[in-house]
Amino acid sequence: MSRQPRLNIPGLVYHIMARGIERRVIFSDKRDYAFFLNRLDKILSEIDADCLAFALLPNHFHLLMRFGNASISTMMRRLLTSYALFFNRRHRRAGHLFQNRYKSIICQEGPYLLELIRYIHLNPIRAGITKSLSELNLYPYAGHSALLGKTHFDWYQPDVVLSYFGCAQKKAVEKYMKFVSDGFSMGENPIYVGSCSGNLSESSERHLKERQITTRQILGAEDFIRSLQEHAEKEKQKEESQANIEELSERVAMMYSLKPKQISGRGRVGKVNEARALLAHLAVSYLGFSFADTARYLKVHRSTSARMAERGREIAKTVQVERGMIVKGQQCN
């Protein structure tokens, strides 16, 4: 089965989880925890993303991240690869450290976000690492202690989370503590490890699965899930369009004994100019590209792409496009 895609939409919040292979330990002592947190610090200083909650436990970890223009895949590849190399070298082991691919769940903001923050920060208690809320308050490897001012990390900003509980810091901390305490009393809610709170119809569920965005990947209401599904559909169409024009560019380049990059570049003379004009016409007439889309691919102004397509229409009278093949010297229908 193919891997499901990671949606990269600026502003999305992801609950990210990774576990040691066969549930083995991935953090054995303070040095391991420190390296992971320092590596996370370095990566976050270089990308457009913020951490809203986190919890590191001996055999797994949780991160709640809001991404700007950064890629979740790129961040996690850098983090997990460097940590696995460090851990294996330090502990003289070989092979995979983490179990399969990391898991990520898109979270709708609002009450879902606060519930996830509470769920993640209570993990050390539910895993038996800390025995009480007072011990959790001092646990140095979760965002909970940072929110209370007991620990400090340059890359973690408590004010972002506390702002959901009030403007005055002292009152916000008190409200946050009550929120966490209430959650501990209620017990664990399985919804926050990956399911949708919206009530989807059977047809909606089917369409989401067809687009490879399942309810197990999204935590939010139905309209939120639908908006992501629509975004995924648009991204898929863009990718298909890009693949089509790349293939068309290769065929036009072959016809003129050029390289595809010469056509998508900024050539203006001879057969390069002619090939670019033909590609502009074919992209508009056969692929359904707009002049704006064609202009972006050919790196010209929109009005220029329109003129190129018009010239390409005349050139196309000497070629034929049939089943994706371009044949010089035949009339185009």
C-alpha positions as CSV (number, residue, x, y, z in Angstrom):
1,M,0.0,0.0,0.0
2,S,1.4,3.4,-0.9
3,R,2.1,5.9,1.8
4,Q,-0.5,8.6,2.5
5,P,0.6,12.1,1.7
6,R,1.4,14.8,4.2
7,L,-0.6,17.9,3.6
8,N,1.6,21.0,3.9
9,I,-0.7,24.0,4.3
10,P,0.7,27.1,6.1
11,G,-1.0,27.5,9.5
12,L,-1.9,23.8,10.0
13,V,-1.3,22.2,13.4
14,Y,0.0,18.7,13.5
15,H,0.1,16.2,16.4
16,I,3.3,14.2,15.6
17,M,4.1,10.9,17.3
18,A,7.0,8.5,16.9
19,R,7.7,5.3,18.9
20,G,10.8,3.1,19.3
21,I,10.9,0.0,17.2
22,E,9.2,-2.9,19.0
23,R,8.4,-0.3,21.7
24,R,12.1,-0.2,22.7
25,V,13.7,2.7,24.6
26,I,14.7,5.7,22.5
27,F,15.8,7.9,25.4
28,S,17.9,6.1,28.0
29,D,19.3,9.1,30.0
30,K,19.6,12.8,30.3
31,R,22.2,13.0,27.5
32,D,19.8,11.4,25.0
33,Y,17.0,13.8,26.0
34,A,19.3,16.7,25.8
35,F,20.6,15.9,22.3
36,F,17.0,15.5,21.0
37,L,15.9,18.8,22.5
38,N,19.0,20.6,21.3
39,R,18.5,19.2,17.8
40,L,14.9,20.3,17.8
41,D,16.1,23.7,18.9
42,K,18.5,24.0,16.0
43,I,15.9,22.9,13.4
44,L,13.2,25.3,14.7
45,S,15.6,28.2,14.6
46,E,16.0,27.5,10.9
47,I,12.4,26.9,9.7
48,D,9.0,28.5,9.9
49,A,7.4,26.4,12.6
50,D,6.4,26.6,16.3
51,C,6.1,23.9,18.9
52,L,2.9,24.3,21.0
53,A,3.3,21.2,23.2
54,F,5.7,18.3,23.6
55,A,6.4,15.3,25.8
56,L,9.4,13.0,25.6
57,L,9.0,9.6,27.2
58,P,11.5,6.6,27.3
59,N,10.0,4.8,24.3
60,H,8.1,7.5,22.3
61,F,7.5,11.2,22.0
62,H,4.7,13.7,21.1
63,L,5.1,17.1,19.4
64,L,2.3,19.5,18.7
65,M,3.6,21.7,15.8
66,R,2.1,24.7,13.9
67,F,3.8,25.0,10.5
68,G,4.2,28.1,8.5
69,N,5.9,27.6,5.1
70,A,8.0,24.8,6.5
71,S,7.6,21.1,5.5
72,I,6.6,18.6,8.2
73,S,8.4,15.9,6.2
74,T,11.7,17.9,5.9
75,M,11.6,18.7,9.6
76,M,11.0,15.2,10.8
77,R,13.5,13.7,8.5
78,R,16.2,16.0,9.8
79,L,15.2,15.4,13.4
80,L,14.7,11.6,13.3
81,T,17.7,10.9,11.1
82,S,20.2,12.9,13.2
83,Y,18.9,11.6,16.5
84,A,18.9,7.9,15.3
85,L,22.6,8.3,14.2
86,F,23.5,9.8,17.5
87,F,21.7,7.2,19.6
88,N,23.0,4.3,17.6
89,R,26.6,5.5,17.7
90,R,26.4,6.3,21.4
91,H,24.8,3.1,22.4
92,R,26.7,0.9,19.9
93,R,23.7,-0.4,18.1
94,A,22.7,-0.7,14.5
95,G,19.5,-0.7,12.5
96,H,16.2,1.2,12.7
97,L,15.5,3.1,15.9
98,F,12.0,4.2,15.3
99,Q,9.0,2.0,14.5
100,N,7.8,2.6,10.9
101,R,7.0,6.1,9.8
102,Y,6.2,8.7,12.3
103,K,2.4,9.4,12.8
104,S,0.9,12.8,12.2
105,I,-2.6,14.0,12.8
106,I,-3.9,17.4,11.6
107,C,-5.7,19.3,14.4
108,Q,-8.3,21.9,13.9
109,E,-7.7,24.9,16.2
110,G,-10.1,25.9,18.9
111,P,-11.2,23.4,21.6
112,Y,-9.4,20.6,19.7
113,L,-6.1,22.3,20.1
114,L,-6.4,22.9,23.9
115,E,-7.5,19.3,24.4
116,L,-4.4,18.0,22.5
117,I,-2.1,20.2,24.6
118,R,-3.6,18.7,27.7
119,Y,-3.5,15.2,26.3
120,I,0.2,15.5,25.4
121,H,1.3,17.1,28.6
122,L,-0.5,14.5,30.7
123,N,1.3,11.7,28.9
124,P,4.2,11.3,31.5
125,I,1.5,10.6,34.2
126,R,-0.5,8.2,32.0
127,A,2.8,6.3,31.1
128,G,3.7,6.0,34.8
129,I,6.8,8.2,34.4
130,T,5.5,10.7,36.9
131,K,3.2,9.6,39.7
132,S,1.2,12.8,40.3
133,L,0.5,16.3,39.0
134,S,3.1,17.7,41.4
135,E,5.7,15.5,39.9
136,L,4.6,16.3,36.4
137,N,5.1,20.0,37.3
138,L,8.8,19.3,37.5
139,Y,9.2,16.8,34.7
140,P,11.9,18.5,32.5
141,Y,11.1,16.8,29.2
142,A,7.5,18.1,28.6
143,G,6.1,21.5,27.8
144,H,4.0,21.4,30.9
145,S,6.8,22.4,33.2
146,A,7.8,25.2,30.8
147,L,4.3,26.6,30.9
148,L,4.6,26.8,34.7
149,G,8.0,28.4,34.5
150,K,9.8,25.5,36.0
151,T,12.0,24.8,33.0
152,H,13.0,27.0,30.0
153,F,13.7,26.3,26.3
154,D,14.6,29.0,23.9
155,W,12.5,27.4,21.1
156,Y,9.4,27.0,23.3
157,Q,7.2,30.0,23.9
158,P,4.8,29.5,26.9
159,D,3.0,32.7,26.2
160,V,1.5,31.4,23.0
161,V,-0.3,28.6,24.8
162,L,-1.1,30.6,28.0
163,S,-2.7,33.3,25.8
164,Y,-5.6,30.9,25.3
165,F,-6.2,31.0,29.1
166,G,-6.1,34.8,29.7
167,C,-4.0,37.9,29.3
168,A,-2.5,38.1,32.8
169,Q,0.2,35.4,33.1
170,K,-0.6,34.5,36.7
171,K,-4.3,34.0,36.1
172,A,-3.6,32.2,32.8
173,V,-1.3,29.7,34.6
174,E,-3.9,29.1,37.2
175,K,-6.6,28.4,34.6
176,Y,-4.2,26.2,32.6
177,M,-3.4,24.2,35.8
178,K,-7.1,23.7,36.5
179,F,-7.7,22.6,32.9
180,V,-4.9,20.0,33.1
181,S,-6.2,18.8,36.5
182,D,-9.7,18.4,35.2
183,G,-8.4,16.4,32.3
184,F,-6.5,14.1,34.5
185,S,-9.6,13.4,36.6
186,M,-11.6,12.6,33.4
187,G,-9.2,10.0,32.3
188,E,-7.8,9.4,28.8
189,N,-9.9,10.2,25.7
190,P,-8.9,8.0,22.7
191,I,-10.1,10.6,20.3
192,Y,-6.9,12.6,20.7
193,V,-4.7,9.9,19.3
194,G,-6.3,10.1,15.9
195,S,-9.9,10.2,14.9
196,C,-12.4,12.7,13.7
197,S,-14.9,14.3,16.0
198,G,-17.3,15.2,13.2
199,N,-20.1,12.9,12.2
200,L,-19.4,12.0,8.6
201,S,-21.8,10.3,6.3
202,E,-20.8,7.1,4.6
203,S,-20.3,8.9,1.2
204,S,-18.1,11.6,2.9
205,E,-16.0,8.9,4.5
206,R,-15.6,7.2,1.2
207,H,-14.5,10.4,-0.6
208,L,-12.0,11.2,2.0
209,K,-10.5,7.8,1.7
210,E,-10.4,8.0,-2.0
211,R,-8.3,11.2,-1.6
212,Q,-6.1,9.4,0.9
213,I,-7.1,11.8,3.7
214,T,-8.8,9.6,6.3
215,T,-10.5,10.6,9.5
216,R,-7.7,9.0,11.4
217,Q,-5.4,11.7,10.0
218,I,-7.6,14.6,11.0
219,L,-9.0,15.9,14.3
220,G,-11.7,18.4,13.6
221,A,-15.3,19.1,12.5
222,E,-16.7,17.9,9.2
223,D,-16.4,21.2,7.4
224,F,-12.7,21.4,8.4
225,I,-12.1,17.9,7.0
226,R,-14.0,18.8,3.8
227,S,-11.8,21.9,3.4
228,L,-8.7,19.8,3.6
229,Q,-10.1,17.3,1.2
230,E,-10.8,20.1,-1.3
231,H,-7.3,21.4,-0.8
232,A,-5.8,18.0,-1.4
233,E,-7.8,17.6,-4.6
234,K,-6.5,20.9,-5.9
235,E,-2.9,20.0,-5.1
236,K,-3.4,16.7,-6.9
237,Q,-4.6,18.5,-10.0
238,K,-1.7,20.9,-9.8
239,E,0.8,18.0,-9.6
240,E,-0.9,16.2,-12.5
241,S,-0.8,19.4,-14.6
242,Q,2.9,19.9,-13.8
243,A,3.6,16.3,-14.8
244,N,1.7,16.7,-18.0
245,I,3.5,19.9,-19.1
246,E,6.8,18.4,-18.2
247,E,6.1,15.4,-20.4
248,L,4.9,17.7,-23.2
249,S,8.0,19.8,-22.8
250,E,10.2,16.7,-23.2
251,R,8.4,15.8,-26.5
252,V,8.6,19.2,-27.9
253,A,12.3,19.4,-27.0
254,M,12.9,16.0,-28.6
255,M,11.3,17.3,-31.8
256,Y,13.6,20.3,-31.9
257,S,16.7,18.4,-30.7
258,L,16.7,20.5,-27.5
259,K,16.9,19.8,-23.8
260,P,13.6,20.4,-21.8
261,K,15.4,22.9,-19.6
262,Q,16.1,25.0,-22.7
263,I,12.4,25.3,-23.4
264,S,11.4,26.1,-19.8
265,G,14.3,28.6,-19.6
266,R,14.4,32.0,-21.1
267,G,15.6,31.3,-24.6
268,R,14.6,33.9,-27.2
269,V,16.3,32.9,-30.4
270,G,16.0,30.4,-33.2
271,K,14.4,27.0,-32.7
272,V,14.3,27.6,-28.9
273,N,11.9,30.4,-29.4
274,E,9.8,28.4,-31.8
275,A,9.7,25.4,-29.5
276,R,8.6,27.6,-26.6
277,A,5.8,29.1,-28.7
278,L,4.6,25.7,-29.8
279,L,4.6,24.5,-26.1
280,A,2.6,27.6,-25.1
281,H,-0.1,26.7,-27.7
282,L,-0.2,23.0,-26.8
283,A,-0.4,23.8,-23.0
284,V,-3.3,26.1,-23.5
285,S,-5.2,24.1,-26.2
286,Y,-4.5,20.5,-25.1
287,L,-3.8,20.6,-21.4
288,G,-6.3,23.4,-20.5
289,F,-3.6,25.6,-19.0
290,S,-4.4,29.3,-18.5
291,F,-2.2,31.9,-20.0
292,A,-1.1,32.7,-16.4
293,D,-0.1,29.1,-15.7
294,T,1.7,28.9,-19.0
295,A,3.5,32.1,-18.3
296,R,4.7,30.8,-14.9
297,Y,6.2,27.7,-16.5
298,L,7.9,29.6,-19.4
299,K,8.9,32.4,-17.0
300,V,7.3,35.2,-19.0
301,H,4.6,37.7,-18.5
302,R,1.0,36.6,-19.0
303,S,0.5,38.8,-22.0
304,T,3.7,37.4,-23.5
305,S,2.4,33.8,-23.1
306,A,-0.8,34.7,-24.9
307,R,1.3,36.1,-27.9
308,M,3.5,33.0,-27.8
309,A,0.4,30.7,-27.9
310,E,-1.0,32.5,-30.9
311,R,2.3,32.1,-32.7
312,G,2.4,28.5,-31.6
313,R,-1.0,28.0,-33.2
314,E,0.5,28.7,-36.6
315,I,3.5,26.5,-35.9
316,A,1.1,23.7,-34.9
317,K,-0.2,23.6,-38.4
318,T,2.9,21.7,-39.4
319,V,2.7,19.2,-36.5
320,Q,0.2,16.7,-35.2
321,V,-0.6,15.9,-31.6
322,E,-2.1,12.5,-31.2
323,R,-2.2,10.4,-28.1
324,G,0.5,12.6,-26.6
325,M,2.8,12.2,-29.6
326,I,4.1,15.1,-31.6
327,V,5.0,14.4,-35.2
328,K,6.6,17.0,-37.4
329,G,5.5,17.6,-40.9
330,Q,1.8,16.5,-40.4
331,Q,-1.2,18.8,-40.2
332,C,-2.7,19.4,-36.8
333,N,-6.4,18.7,-36.6
